[in-house]
Amino acid sequence: MAELTLKSVGKTYAGGVDAVSDVNIDIKDGEFIVLVGPSGCGKSTLLRMVAGLETVTRGDVHIGGRRVNDLDPAERDIAMVFQNYALYPHMSVRDNMAYGLKNRGESKAVIEERVAEAARMLELGQYLDRKPRALSGGQRQRVAMGRAIVRQPSAFLFDEPLSNLDAKLRVSMRMEIRKLQQRLGTTSLYVTHDQLEAMTLADRLVVLNGGRVEQIGAPLEVYRKPASTFVASFIGAPAMSLLDARIEGGQLSLAGHALARLGNAPGPVTLGLRAEDLRIVDTGLPMRVEYVEELGAQRIIHGMVGDQALAVTDTHDTPLGPEVRVAVDSAKIHLFDAQSGRRMDKRLQTVSEPAE
């Protein structure tokens, strides 16, 4: 096990295209870090630089206190689990799991012991003599994980390992991965574009956008206090509603309706509202209902406030017409700078406080 540190890491391809820019991450020994972001944000490129599969244009990568920029992948003491499993089709499960150890010259006794232990943890004992083609997708992914485990590396690197599985299997496999990592205590760096997967797996999230880090933090911290409109719109389902609003005379107003008394400077702002923080009431912000997502225990009502979209989570007890009224809790609003999109600290006022 080891700490993993990225210092001002960047990657520029031919033609001056920056895939990754000035990334700084300190990963503690035994920590599970998830790199999350949309396709093309640089997360897989960053992971491959840690693995040694991509050269580092600038900055430094340290694993266990060693600078590894110039080391081959085999010298970095890491194990990688890929999206496509990367199993040898002509080898049995046993031989696939043992392959790396044989290449390292480990003794037969050590190989048998480690393969048996990994097979027990991953419930693969009855499949050891089968070929990969005789396994399900979930079983193949467990074999790929077993091949990584037997090496006892300093760090695990996961590159979207669940992307090829169906929705139900993804849920069970991510639980298996998290329990396994907690049991082994191995430092892990995991890449996914699925924000739900990221939220449920990570000790900390690293949210990437355009090759740059938007925010690093615990999942609930990132969800509750997104650092930018990008993070607010990417983390959470449904996404946070982002609306153009104004502060004038100490009042935050949306579409001509006063929502809160604020001591912030006057001018345009971006207002962020989570669907679960809103309620359907008899009097409040008017919203024209566009469509409803039925989710079983609850529903998401999508509508328009003026010409801006808003989503509200509700139970099935509230009767719906073409228009509803929405209550906005001033304590749960999010404010972002209208120009930069960065989070602003809101200065809520009580009724007795004068507006600035």
N, C-alpha and C positions, 0 to 999 in steps of 0.2 A: 504494500500500500504506500501511497505517496501523495504529497501535495502537487498540484498542477498549476502553473502560473503562466499567463500570457501577458507580456509587456509591450504595449504599443505595436501589436502585431498587425501587419497589413499585407495584402496580396494585390499586385497589379499585373494584369495580363498584357500581352502584346497589343499595341495600339493605345496604351494608356488607360485601359479600363480598370477601375478600382473595384475589385470584388469584395474586399475587406479593408476597412480603414481604421487604424489606431484603436484596436481592441485591447482592453485591459481587464483581465479577470484573474482573481485569486481563488482557487478551489482548494478547500481544506481537505486534509487526509480523511477519507471515508465519506466525503460529501457527494450527493447526487445532484448534479447541475444539468438543467435542460436548456438547450439552445432552441428557441422557438421564433418563428417568423414566417412570412409568406414565401412562396417559391421565388428563388432568385435573390434572397436577402443576404446570402453569404454564409449561412449556417453550416452547410455541408463542406464548403471550401475551408472554413475555419477548422472543422473537425479533421479534415484530411491533412491540414498543415500540422496539427498536433500529432497525427499518426505518422507523418513523414511521407505521405502519398502526394503531397503538393509542397513545392518549395516555398519558403517564407521570404517575401520580398524585403520586408523590413520588420524590425522588432525581434523579440526573443521568446522562445518557448522553453519552459523549464519543467521537467518531470522529476520529482524527488530531489529537487535542488540542483539537478544537472541541466545545463543548457544543451538542448538536443537538436538545434537547428540543422546541424551538419551530420547527424547520425542517421543511418539507415533505419527503416521501420523495425527490423528485427532486433536492433540494438536499443530500442526505446523502452522495452519492458512493458508494452501495452498489448491488449487484445481487443480486436474489433469485431463487432457483430453487424453484418450488413443487411440491407433491405431484402436482397435476393438470396439469402442464406449462404451462398458460395460453398456448397457442399460438393464433394467429389462423388459423382453418380455411380462410379464403378466400385466404390468402397462401402463396406458396411458402416453402420452407425458407430460401432466400436472403433473401427479404423479411422473414421473421420475425426472422432474425438481425440484419438491418440496421435494423429499425424504430426502435430506440432511438437509433441514431446519426443517422438522418434527422431525428428530432424535435429533436436537439441541434444540427442545422445543420452537421454534418460534411460535408466535401467528398466528392464522388463517389469520388475516388481513395483517400481514407482509408478510406471505407466498403468499397470493393472489396478493399483490402489486408487489412483486419482480418477481414472475412468469410472471405476465402480462407485466411488463416492459421488461424482457428478451425476451419474445415472440414477443413483438413489435420490438425490436432491430434486432432480428434474423428472422423476418417475418414468425413466426411459429403460429400465432394466429389461423389460420383456421385448424391447425392440433392438437390442444391441447387435443382433446378427442380421437385421434387415437392411436393405438398400434404401436410400432416400426416396426413390420412386414409390416405395410401398408405404410411405408415411403421409399423413395429412400435413397441411401447411403449418399448423401449430406445432406438430411434432418435429417437423424439420427445423423450425425456429428454435425449439428447445435443444436440438442437437447442435445448432450453431452456437447457442449459449453455452452448452456443455463443453464444446471445443475451446471456448474462451476461458471457462472456469478452470479446466485442468491445468492450464499454464500458470495459474496463480500469479497473474500480472500485477504490476503496480497500479494500473488503471484500466477500466473498461471504457471503450468508445462504441457507442451505438448510433448507427446511421439509419434512421427511420426504419427500425427493425419490424414494425407491425404494419407497415403500409400495404402489404400484400394479403392481409388477413381480412376476413369479413368482420362486420361490426361487433357481433357477439363475442367472437374469438379474441378480438382486440382488447375488449374489456377484461376478459379472464387472463390474457397474456400479460397485460400491463400490471395486473395485481401480482402475477408470478414474478415478473422482473423486479418489482419493488420489494417484495418479501425476500427474494434471493439476495438482492443487493444489501438489504439490512442485515441479513444473516452473515454474509461474507465481509461486510464492512469495507468493500473495495471502492476507491475513488472512481466516480463514473461521470462521463460526459455524454449526454444523450441529445440527439437531434430529432426534431419533429416539426411539422407544420400544423399539427393538430393541437389547438390551445387547450382542449379538454384533457388530452393525454398529458400535456405539459403540466397542467395544474395538479393532476392527481399523482404524478410521479415525483416531482421536483422537491428537493430541499430549498433550492433557489432557482428562479427563472432568469435567463438572460434573453431579453427581447431584442431581436435584431431587425433593422430596417435599412435597406440600401447599403448593406455592408458595415453599418455602424450600430453601436449599442444604444438602444433607446432607454433601457431601464434594467437594473439588476435588483432582485429582491425576492423575498419569500412569496409564494403564490398568492396568498391572501393580501399581502401588502401591495403587490402589483395590481391586484383586482380592485382593492379599496381605494388606493391612491395612485392611479396611473399618472406617469410623469409627463405624458403628452397625449394629444388627441389620437395619435397613431396607436399607442398602447391601449387607450380607452376603447377604441373601435375594434382592436384585434383580440383582446382578452375579455372573455365573457360571451355567453350565449343566452339570449340575444345580445348583440353588441350594444354598447352604451349609445343612446341617442345623443347626437351632437347638433346643437341648434344655435343659430345666430341670435344673440341677445344684446341688451344694452344696460349700462348703469348710468342713471341720470338722477341727480338730486338725492343720492343715497338709496335709490330704488333699483333693484334688478328687474327688468321688464322683458317679457317675451310676447311678441305679437300684440303689444299694447296692454298686456295684463301684468300687473305688479306681482312678483313672486317672493321677494325677500328684501329686507333692509340691509344694505351693505355699506361698509366704510371704505370700500375700494375706490380708486380714482375713477372718474366718469369716463365713458367711452364704450366702444363695442367690445364684446367678449364672446367666447364660445362657451355655451352652457352644456354641461354633460349631465344626463339623467339616466340612471339604471332603471330598467323596467320594473324590477321588484321593489324599488323605493317609491313607486307611484301607486295611487289608489283611485278607483272610480268612486266619485262622491256625487251628492246632489248639486253642489255649487263649487265651481273651481274653474280651472283652465279649460276652455272648450276645445274638443278634439273631434274631428270628423272621422268616423270609422271607415277604414278602407277594406281590411280583411282580418280574419281571426285564425290563429293557429291553435288547433285543439291538441293538447298534449296529455290528455287523460286527467290527472289530478288537478291540472290548472290549464289556463289558456293564455296566449299572448295576443293582445289586441293591438293591431297596427293601425295607425291613423295619421292624420295631418293636422297640425296646428298652423293655420294660415297655409303657407306653401312649404312647410318643413315637416319631416317625418318624425313620429314619436311612437315608441312601443311601451305598452303597459302590461304587466303580469297580473292576472286576476283569476279568481275562482269562477265556478259556473253559477254562483248564486246571484250575480248582478245581471238584471235584465239589460239588454243592449238595444239601442235604437241607432239611427243614422248618425247621431252625435252623442257623445258622453262628456262628462265633466271630470277633470283630473285634478287631484290634490297633490301638490308638490311640497315635500318636507324640506324646508330651507336648510336644515342641518345636514341633509344628504345630497345637496347639489355639488357639482364639480365645476370649477371655473378654469378656463384655459385662455391664454393670450390669443387674441384674434389673429395676430400676424404670425407669431412663431409656433403656435400650437402647444407651447409648454405650459405645464400646470401653474396656476396662480393660487396663492393662499387667500382664501376668502375671509373677509372681516365682517362676520355677522354682528348686527346690532340688535339690542333689545329696543322695545318701543320707546323707552325713556331716554335712550342715547341719541344725541343730535347727529344728524348726517353731516359728513364732511363736505 
